[in-house]
C-alpha cells in the first residue's frame, strides 16, 4: 500500500509518499481499506516533534488520523 510517512521530526519536507506493507488487523480490531484521509492537527504537531515528550512514536510514522474507508 502507499502511505504518507515521516522518518524523523521536522517540517513538511520530512514527509514522503512510500510503499509500505499492509498491516494486519489488531486483535479484536478491524482492518480498514482507506479511500480518503485528512491531515489532522495532531499529525502536524507529531511530525514537528511538538508532542515528542508525550509520544510513543516509532519511526517511520504513517500520517492520517482522520480516514474514511471500507471495513
FENJO-V616831 format. One record per backbone hydrogen bond with DSSP energy under -1.0 kcal/mol. NH is the residue of the N-H (numbers start at 0). CO is the residue of the C=O. Records with the same first field share a line. If there is no record, write none. Layout:
# FENJO-V616831
NH: CO  CO
This chain:
# FENJO-V616831
2: 17
4: 15
5: 60
9: 46
13: 10
14: 11
15: 4
17: 2
19: 0
28: 25
32: 69
34: 67
35: 67
37: 65
42: 39
43: 39
44: 40
45: 41
46: 42
47: 43
48: 45
49: 44
51: 48
53: 50
60: 5
62: 3
67: 35
69: 32
